Amino acid sequence: MLPTMQPIPLKNVRLNDQFWSSFEKLVREVVIPYQYDALHDLVPDAEPSYAIRNFRIAAGREQGEFEGMVFQDSDIAKWLEAVGYSLTTHPDPELERAADEVIDLIADAQQADGYLHTYFIIKEPGKRWTNLTECHELYCAGHMIEAAVAYYEATGKRKILDVMCKFADYIGEIFGPGEGQLRGYDGHQEIELALVKLYRLTGEEKYIELSRYFLEERGQQPNFMEREYDQLDRISFWNGSKFKLDLKYHQAHVPIREQLEAVGHSVRAVYMYTAMANLAEYTGDASLYAACVRLWNNTVHKQMYITGGIGSNHEREAFSCDYELPNDTVYAETCASIGLVFFAHSMLQIEAKGEYADVLERALYNTIIAGMSQDGKHYFYVNPLEVWPQACEHNPGKHHVKPVRQKWYGCACCPPNVARLLASLGQYMYTASNDTVYTHLYIGGEADVRVVGSDIKISQQTEYPMNGLVKLHLSLQQDKVFSLALRIPSWCSNARLTVNGEQLIVEELAEDGYARIKRTWHDGDQVELVLEMAIQKMYAHPQVRANAGKLAIQRGPFVYALEEIDNGAPIHSLSIAEDIVLTERYDPDLLGGCVVIEGEAYRDDATAWGEELYKPRPKVVERVRFKAIPYYLWGNRGQGDMAVWMRSR
């Protein structure tokens, strides 16, 4: 059996943090209400969602045609899941009432046999399960299952849970290797990890077995997708024309244990990897975990941006090839980084390796919170590392890159995904084994944790991520021997640790990225960890062609970006000497307060160049000051040039 750790439930964690509490409040007070309005098509000048309207039509409450994407139901599901997490930490009768009304609508739309998908209920009721590759029926079911679990755990109300159990049972009757069953699986993975959550809640083995089926059937021969493709006469649902089936795009080219690298649509991939890790944890399947490790290593060490973004191919929202990481045509969908957090969290429940938490932190503090504006009402779908607004407007190859966040999207998977992740942030902070409590994220607040058969309370005070001071206070009913493992981030080269004022040697306690303190703990014990947050000049692997001769700036968990509003344009005319001294200062007035990094750079002088496009003489440079801000804050002060990677000299 594999060693496993248990995450600390969200209901056991209460945030009180100078950085993250503002996000939690923003999601609760602004984002969830705003997204409710967006789903009801009440946001002026935003792309319509049609999501609630589709359910009203499916439920027979009004007449009309289906509108929007075939997977539009999932937007409501993710919003409802975010509501569940928010109600877990901050009960709100009015929000609960609004959610119950949406749940009543969902229940009314469900068909007598349990089926639930508004497109096929309204538009093509005779074509259920006929195009699993493209039409997302099981994907939507998975998101609804996750919403049902979150809402039940928050409120104890069974209505949406009963609806989704009925649907899951119906799916279990339709799919499988038995006689008369459909040996298929969805083109977009999601139900696999949702069924594990349903199993955790209900204890019903049939749900984890159904998850196992969907995972292990993928890529088997004869290949289901190829058979379905032929049955559809090779006609695409999306444009009605012939298309070439790409099994790698759906991670269905070979069975999951034989997959060697991250390929295809990045969100589908990391959702599947998450489910694989979940299944490995619950079944003790070492070969499945080995496949997870292999896929993790390829994703993180060869195909991940410094910001924790993944999926460099903008045409297919997909992985490209090892080290192919363009900055200006990047996709790096917000949902993909959220899926990477899910994958990292699932791996941490099998093996406490600091790298898993490091990547979780990198994605969280950079790409994910960059995906939402500071007002909570505008969103990035794509997260570039370099922006030239005019090129985004005029170059078709860059039309997907938006220099400013949008109010909503016709395909709005990312906004409610951000909401549900931030609303559930507390559950990513700790895990516990029988005799060890692991601290993965440094966020202020309290957590009730069970270890060695006893309940303890950990109170965390920190100024992280502005600086690396972390204080933990332990409350115990009786003395206990156990280990407290504190993550030492990979970006930190110097950490100091004390227990009740007594200095400990971090290097002597270090194991797999954690300082493990084993001792008899007493009520009132105090732990202080100081992580040095030095400014770091970061360089990419020599195989990353896009970053040859360039450097990026990082401080603590934050990657930094230069914007035109601070540095003029074009940003690419700047270069930074490798030996330049960079300084930091806290600016309380900039975008809610942040640490900015400043230094000297060289700017190519365009005024001295003249009208010629090319010249046979050296360019003229001038020394200038530059300012960099945390990447997650870019694009909140209007449109302009932006870059993460700068030329070095």
Secondary structure, 3 states (H helix, E strand, C coil): CCCCCEECCHHHEEECCCCHHHHHHHHHHHHHHHHHHHHCCCCCCCCCCCHHHHHHHHCCCCCCCCCCCCCCHHHHHHHHHHHHHHHHHCCCHHHHHHHHHHHHHHHHHCCCCCCCCHHHHHCCCCCCCCCHHHHCHHHHHHHHHHHHHHHHHHHCCCHHHHHHHHHHHHHHHHECCCCCCECCCCCCCCHHHHHHHHHHHHCCHHHHHHHHHHHHHCCCCCCHHHHHHHHCCCECCCCCCECCCCCHHHCCCCCHHHCCCCCCEHHHHHHHHHHHHHHHHHHCCHHHHHHHHHHHHHHHHHCECCCCCECCECCCCECCCCCCCCCCCCCCCHHHHHHHHHHHHHHHCCCCCHHHHHHHHHHHHHHHHHCECCCCCCECCCCCCEECHHHHHHCHHHCCCCCCCECCCCCCCHHHHHHHHHHCHHHHCEEECCCEEEECCCCCEEEEEEECCEEEEEEEEECCCCCCEEEEEEEECCCEEEEEEEECCCCCCCEEEEECCEEECHHHHEECCEEEEEEEECCCCEEEEEECCCEEEECCCCCCHHHCCEEEEEECCEEEEEEHHHHCCCHHHEEECCCCCCEEEEECCCCCCEEEEEEEEEEECCCCCCCCCCCCCCCCEEEEEEEEEEHHHCCCCCCCCEECCEEEC
